[in-house]
């Protein structure tokens, strides 16, 4: 029978939306290597990587003529059997978004370690059976609650400010390296409304030069821009040598708000999911360092932050009619997010998930990840000597009076 299995671990991925490619199942991503070897000797399984025509979601089909156990404990075989029972025919399913890279918190295992992902996936598969009667939530939302963020105590203000200052000093060192080497860096921040993108960006640029770290937050496109290529107005903002461009929302608007709110056609949406990985691969091939972060906020926390914006006069400007609509269409945005991440998470330009219910931890973890993802070196600093001031040569302050602001403090 034909079984559909989520492409959570993609060591054999050919690297894009190319034609169907047969690849031997020779790695331990799907089952223990010993079982793979025995199955191959028996001539049983073959893996095919392909893009589905509906959502361009890459999946792996395991063709199993007479399947026995796929692992020593039967976990994967049982999961595959469950999928087969639920599906009357082999319909492609979405990737398991729990396998996406998550920015590490202190003490966590390396998120990109495939062996750890396999073990975690198997544990959650067994746990899923006991929770069938409960209300199903978005897979990524559930993963955020299990990420360890909510189970930790909030970091104290003094500790947070001390750690943030250390990271900001490192950002200054990164800035020196970017300026010296003429590096070009693009950092994309995406996420739901009230996920914390603005606060994250504010802490990144707080102590660096705005001439090198440039924040781009484009408004809605004009009538003229709507007739251009979708990415055209973003291409104009790409960095020159010695610049870091931070995009507060980006070309991914096409896969989010534009798609959910009906500002683009279904055909334009499908074309974007198809072409975006190619566009980003081109940027990377030209020497641009591209980092993409999705700030994931829970439904409960977003609701809490929206209420705070309504009640706090200093935050009311943050709440727009579009924000209210995003609050109502939570699950529409969840589906759009799932499809976007599944279609555009590639080896060339991967997505990194930042659990952001705890804003302070999210900022520290994300800035640390940015610093570790850019292979920079500290540029030696030579303290300059202040030159002596020139002599007055008869200069005296004028006697005329100027208006001075009122001294209230």
C-alpha positions as CSV (number, residue, x, y, z in Angstrom):
1,X,0.0,0.0,0.0
2,X,1.1,3.6,-0.5
3,X,1.7,5.6,2.7
4,X,2.2,9.3,3.1
5,X,4.8,10.4,5.6
6,X,5.6,14.0,6.5
7,X,9.0,15.2,5.2
8,X,10.2,16.4,8.6
9,X,13.9,15.5,8.0
10,X,15.2,16.3,4.6
11,X,18.8,15.2,4.3
12,X,18.1,13.8,0.8
13,X,16.2,16.9,-0.4
14,X,17.4,17.8,-4.0
15,X,17.1,21.5,-3.1
16,X,14.1,22.9,-4.7
17,X,10.8,22.5,-6.5
18,X,12.4,20.4,-9.3
19,X,11.0,17.4,-11.1
20,X,10.3,14.2,-9.2
21,X,13.5,12.6,-8.1
22,X,14.0,9.0,-6.9
23,X,16.4,8.8,-4.0
24,X,17.4,5.7,-2.1
25,X,16.2,5.6,1.5
26,X,19.7,5.2,2.9
27,X,19.8,7.6,5.9
28,X,18.3,7.1,9.3
29,X,15.9,10.0,9.1
30,X,12.9,7.8,8.7
31,X,13.9,4.6,10.5
32,X,17.0,3.0,12.1
33,X,19.8,2.4,9.7
34,X,19.8,-1.4,10.4
35,X,16.1,-1.7,9.4
36,X,16.8,0.5,6.3
37,X,19.6,-1.8,5.2
38,X,17.5,-5.0,5.7
39,X,14.5,-3.4,3.8
40,X,16.8,-2.4,0.9
41,X,18.3,-5.8,0.7
42,X,14.7,-7.2,0.4
43,X,14.0,-4.6,-2.3
44,X,11.0,-3.2,-0.4
45,X,11.0,0.6,0.2
46,X,11.7,3.5,-2.1
47,X,11.4,7.2,-1.3
48,X,10.3,10.0,-3.6
49,X,10.5,13.7,-2.9
50,X,8.1,15.9,-4.8
51,X,6.0,19.0,-4.5
52,X,2.3,18.6,-4.2
53,X,0.2,20.7,-6.7
54,X,-2.1,22.0,-4.0
55,X,0.1,23.7,-1.5
56,X,3.6,23.1,-2.8
57,X,4.2,21.1,0.4
58,X,7.2,18.8,0.1
59,X,6.4,15.3,1.4
60,X,7.9,11.9,1.2
61,X,6.0,8.9,-0.1
62,X,7.1,5.6,1.2
63,X,6.0,2.8,-1.2
64,X,5.7,-0.3,0.9
65,X,4.6,-3.5,-0.9
66,X,4.6,-5.8,2.1
67,X,5.7,-3.6,5.0
68,X,6.6,-5.1,8.3
69,X,8.0,-3.1,11.2
70,X,9.8,0.1,10.2
71,X,11.5,0.5,13.6
72,X,12.5,-1.5,16.5
73,X,9.5,-0.3,18.5
74,X,7.1,-0.1,15.7
75,X,6.4,3.6,16.3
76,X,6.8,4.8,12.7
77,X,4.9,1.8,11.3
78,X,2.0,2.5,13.7
79,X,1.9,6.2,12.8
80,X,1.9,5.3,9.1
81,X,-1.0,2.8,9.7
82,X,-3.0,5.4,11.5
83,X,-2.6,7.8,8.6
84,X,-3.7,5.0,6.2
85,X,-6.8,4.3,8.2
86,X,-7.8,8.0,8.3
87,X,-7.2,8.5,4.5
88,X,-9.4,6.8,2.0
89,X,-6.7,7.4,-0.6
90,X,-3.1,8.6,-0.5
91,X,-3.7,12.4,-0.2
92,X,-0.6,14.5,0.6
93,X,-0.5,15.9,4.1
94,X,1.2,18.9,5.5
95,X,4.7,18.7,6.9
96,X,5.0,18.2,10.7
97,X,5.8,21.8,11.7
98,X,7.2,20.6,15.0
99,X,10.3,19.7,13.0
100,X,11.0,23.3,12.1
101,X,14.1,24.9,13.6
102,X,13.5,26.7,16.8
103,X,15.8,29.3,18.2
104,X,17.5,27.6,21.2
105,X,16.9,28.7,24.8
106,X,19.8,28.2,27.2
107,X,20.4,24.5,28.0
108,X,18.3,23.2,25.0
109,X,19.7,20.7,22.6
110,X,20.7,21.8,19.1
111,X,17.4,22.3,17.3
112,X,18.7,21.2,14.0
113,X,20.0,17.8,15.3
114,X,18.1,15.2,13.2
115,X,18.4,12.5,15.8
116,X,16.8,14.6,18.4
117,X,14.0,15.5,16.0
118,X,13.3,11.9,15.3
119,X,13.1,11.1,19.0
120,X,10.9,14.1,19.7
121,X,8.6,13.3,16.8
122,X,8.1,9.7,18.0
123,X,7.3,10.8,21.5
124,X,4.7,13.3,20.3
125,X,3.2,10.7,18.0
126,X,2.5,8.3,20.9
127,X,1.1,11.2,23.0
128,X,-1.2,12.2,20.1
129,X,-3.2,9.0,20.5
130,X,-4.3,9.9,24.1
131,X,-5.5,13.4,23.1
132,X,-7.8,12.6,20.2
133,X,-10.9,13.8,22.1
134,X,-9.4,17.2,23.0
135,X,-9.9,20.2,20.8
136,X,-7.2,20.2,18.1
137,X,-5.0,23.3,17.9
138,X,-2.5,24.4,15.4
139,X,0.6,22.2,15.5
140,X,3.0,25.0,15.8
141,X,0.9,26.6,18.6
142,X,1.1,23.4,20.6
143,X,4.8,23.2,20.1
144,X,5.3,26.7,21.5
145,X,3.6,25.7,24.7
146,X,5.9,22.6,25.0
147,X,9.0,24.5,24.1
148,X,9.9,25.2,27.7
149,X,9.2,29.0,27.6
150,X,5.9,28.9,29.5
151,X,7.2,26.5,32.1
152,X,10.1,28.9,33.0
153,X,9.9,31.8,35.4
154,X,10.1,35.2,33.8
155,X,13.6,36.5,33.8
156,X,14.2,39.4,36.2
157,X,14.6,42.9,35.0
158,X,18.2,43.3,36.2
159,X,19.4,40.0,34.8
160,X,17.6,40.7,31.5
161,X,19.2,44.2,31.1
162,X,22.6,42.8,32.0
163,X,22.4,40.0,29.4
164,X,20.9,42.4,26.8
165,X,23.7,44.8,27.2
166,X,26.3,42.1,26.7
167,X,24.5,41.0,23.5
168,X,24.3,44.6,22.3
169,X,28.0,45.0,22.7
170,X,28.5,42.0,20.5
171,X,26.2,43.6,17.9
172,X,28.5,46.6,17.9
173,X,31.4,44.2,17.2
174,X,29.4,42.7,14.4
175,X,28.7,46.1,13.0
176,X,32.5,46.8,12.9
177,X,33.0,43.5,11.0
178,X,30.2,44.3,8.5
179,X,31.7,47.8,7.8
180,X,35.2,46.4,7.4
181,X,34.3,43.5,5.2
182,X,31.5,45.2,3.2
183,X,29.2,42.3,4.1
184,X,25.5,42.4,3.1
185,X,23.0,41.0,5.6
186,X,19.2,40.8,5.4
187,X,17.2,39.8,8.5
188,X,13.5,39.2,8.1
189,X,11.1,39.3,11.0
190,X,7.6,37.8,10.4
191,X,4.9,36.8,12.8
192,X,1.3,37.5,13.9
193,X,0.2,40.9,15.0
194,X,1.4,41.6,18.6
195,X,4.1,38.8,18.3
196,X,6.8,41.3,19.4
197,X,8.6,42.1,16.2
198,X,8.8,45.8,16.9
199,X,10.3,45.3,20.4
200,X,12.8,42.8,19.0
201,X,14.0,45.1,16.3
202,X,14.2,48.1,18.8
203,X,16.6,46.1,21.0
204,X,18.7,45.1,18.1
205,X,19.3,48.6,16.8
206,X,19.4,50.4,20.1
207,X,23.2,50.7,20.3
208,X,24.3,50.4,16.7
209,X,24.6,53.0,13.9
210,X,21.4,53.6,11.9
211,X,23.6,54.1,8.8
212,X,24.7,50.4,9.0
213,X,21.7,48.8,10.7
214,X,18.8,50.0,8.6
215,X,15.2,49.1,9.5
216,X,12.7,48.8,6.7
217,X,8.9,48.7,7.4
218,X,7.1,49.4,4.2
219,X,3.5,50.7,4.1
220,X,0.8,49.3,1.9
221,X,1.8,49.4,-1.8
222,X,0.7,52.3,-3.9
223,X,-1.4,52.0,-7.0
224,X,1.8,52.1,-9.1
225,X,3.5,49.5,-7.0
226,X,0.6,47.1,-7.3
227,X,1.3,46.9,-11.0
228,X,5.0,46.0,-10.4
229,X,6.6,42.7,-9.6
230,X,5.6,41.8,-6.0
231,X,9.2,41.8,-4.8
232,X,10.2,44.9,-6.7
233,X,9.7,47.4,-3.9
234,X,11.7,45.1,-1.5
235,X,14.6,44.7,-4.0
236,X,15.1,48.5,-3.8
237,X,15.7,48.1,-0.1
238,X,18.3,45.3,-0.3
239,X,21.7,46.2,1.4
240,X,24.8,47.6,-0.2
241,X,28.2,46.6,1.0
242,X,28.6,47.3,4.7
243,X,24.9,47.3,5.5
244,X,22.5,45.2,7.6
245,X,18.8,45.6,6.5
246,X,16.2,44.5,9.0
247,X,12.8,43.9,7.4
248,X,9.8,44.4,9.7
249,X,7.6,42.3,7.5
250,X,8.7,41.5,4.0
251,X,7.8,40.0,0.7
252,X,6.1,37.3,2.8
253,X,3.1,39.6,3.1
254,X,1.9,37.9,0.0
255,X,1.6,34.6,1.8
256,X,0.1,36.1,4.9
257,X,-2.2,39.2,5.1
258,X,-2.6,39.6,1.4
259,X,-3.7,36.0,1.0
260,X,-5.9,35.8,4.1
261,X,-7.6,39.2,3.5
262,X,-8.1,38.6,-0.3
263,X,-5.7,41.3,-1.5
264,X,-4.2,38.9,-4.0
265,X,-5.6,36.1,-6.2
266,X,-5.2,32.4,-5.5
267,X,-3.0,32.2,-8.6
268,X,-0.7,35.0,-7.4
269,X,-0.5,33.2,-4.0
270,X,0.5,29.9,-5.6
271,X,3.1,31.6,-7.8
272,X,4.7,33.3,-4.8
273,X,5.0,30.0,-2.9
274,X,6.6,28.5,-6.0
275,X,9.0,31.3,-6.8
276,X,10.0,32.6,-3.4
277,X,12.6,29.8,-2.7
278,X,14.2,30.5,-6.1
279,X,14.3,34.2,-5.4
280,X,15.9,33.8,-2.0
281,X,18.4,31.2,-3.4
282,X,19.4,33.9,-5.9
283,X,20.0,36.4,-3.1
284,X,22.2,34.0,-1.2
285,X,24.1,33.0,-4.4
286,X,25.0,36.7,-4.7
287,X,26.7,36.7,-1.3
288,X,23.8,38.1,0.8
289,X,23.5,36.6,4.3
290,X,19.7,35.9,4.7
291,X,18.2,35.2,8.1
292,X,14.4,34.6,8.5
293,X,12.7,34.6,11.9
294,X,9.1,33.7,12.7
295,X,8.0,35.1,16.1
296,X,5.3,32.7,17.4
297,X,2.9,34.0,19.9
298,X,0.1,31.9,21.5
299,X,-3.6,32.6,21.0
300,X,-4.0,33.5,24.7
301,X,-1.0,35.8,24.8
302,X,-2.0,37.7,21.7
303,X,-5.4,38.3,23.1
304,X,-3.8,39.6,26.3
305,X,-1.6,42.0,24.3
306,X,-4.5,43.3,22.2
307,X,-6.4,44.1,25.4
308,X,-3.4,46.0,26.7
309,X,-3.3,48.0,23.6
310,X,-6.9,49.0,24.0
311,X,-6.5,50.0,27.6
312,X,-3.1,51.7,27.5
313,X,-3.2,55.2,25.9
314,X,0.4,54.9,25.0
315,X,-0.2,51.7,23.0
316,X,-3.4,52.6,21.2
317,X,-1.6,53.6,18.0
318,X,-0.4,50.0,17.6
319,X,-4.0,48.7,17.2
320,X,-5.3,49.0,13.6
321,X,-8.5,47.6,12.0
322,X,-6.3,45.0,10.3
323,X,-5.1,43.9,13.8
324,X,-8.7,43.4,14.9
325,X,-9.4,41.3,11.8
326,X,-6.3,39.2,12.4
327,X,-7.6,38.5,15.9
328,X,-10.9,37.3,14.5
329,X,-9.3,35.2,11.8
330,X,-6.8,33.4,14.0
331,X,-7.2,30.0,12.3
332,X,-7.1,31.5,8.7
333,X,-3.8,33.0,9.6
334,X,-2.7,29.6,11.2
335,X,-3.4,27.8,7.9
336,X,-1.6,30.4,5.9
337,X,1.4,30.3,8.2
338,X,1.6,26.5,8.0
339,X,1.6,26.5,4.2
340,X,4.1,29.4,4.0
341,X,6.6,27.7,6.3
342,X,6.2,24.4,4.6
343,X,6.8,25.8,1.1
344,X,9.6,28.3,1.9
345,X,11.8,26.5,4.5
346,X,14.8,25.4,2.5
347,X,18.4,24.5,3.3
348,X,19.5,27.7,1.5
349,X,17.2,30.0,3.4
350,X,15.7,28.2,6.4
351,X,13.1,29.6,8.8
352,X,13.8,29.9,12.5
353,X,11.0,29.9,15.0
354,X,11.2,32.2,18.0
355,X,8.7,31.4,20.8
356,X,7.7,35.0,21.9
357,X,5.2,34.6,24.7
358,X,8.0,35.7,27.0
359,X,9.3,38.8,25.2
360,X,12.5,39.2,27.3
361,X,13.6,35.6,26.7
362,X,12.7,35.9,23.0
363,X,14.8,39.0,22.5
364,X,17.8,37.5,24.3
365,X,17.6,34.1,22.5
366,X,17.0,35.7,19.0
367,X,19.9,38.2,19.3
368,X,22.2,35.4,20.4
369,X,21.1,33.3,17.5
370,X,21.7,36.2,15.0
371,X,25.3,36.6,16.4
372,X,26.0,32.9,16.2
373,X,24.5,32.6,12.6
374,X,26.8,35.2,11.1
375,X,30.4,34.0,10.8
376,X,32.1,37.3,11.9
377,X,35.3,38.1,13.7
378,X,36.1,40.8,16.2
379,X,37.9,43.7,14.6
380,X,40.8,45.0,16.8
381,X,40.0,48.3,18.3
382,X,42.6,51.0,18.6
383,X,41.5,53.8,21.0
384,X,42.1,57.1,19.4
385,X,43.7,60.0,21.2
386,X,41.7,63.2,21.6
387,X,43.4,66.1,20.0
388,X,43.9,69.3,22.1
389,X,41.4,72.0,21.6
390,X,42.4,75.1,19.6
391,X,43.0,78.4,21.3
392,X,40.2,80.9,21.6
393,X,42.1,83.6,19.7
394,X,39.8,86.4,21.0
395,X,36.5,84.6,20.7
396,X,33.8,85.6,23.3
397,X,30.3,84.3,23.8
398,X,27.7,86.8,22.4
399,X,25.6,88.9,24.8
400,X,22.4,88.5,22.9
401,X,19.7,86.4,24.6
402,X,18.1,83.2,23.1
403,X,15.0,81.4,24.0
404,X,15.6,78.6,26.4
405,X,13.2,75.8,27.0
406,X,11.4,75.8,30.4
407,X,13.3,73.8,33.0
408,X,10.6,71.5,34.5
409,X,12.9,69.0,36.0
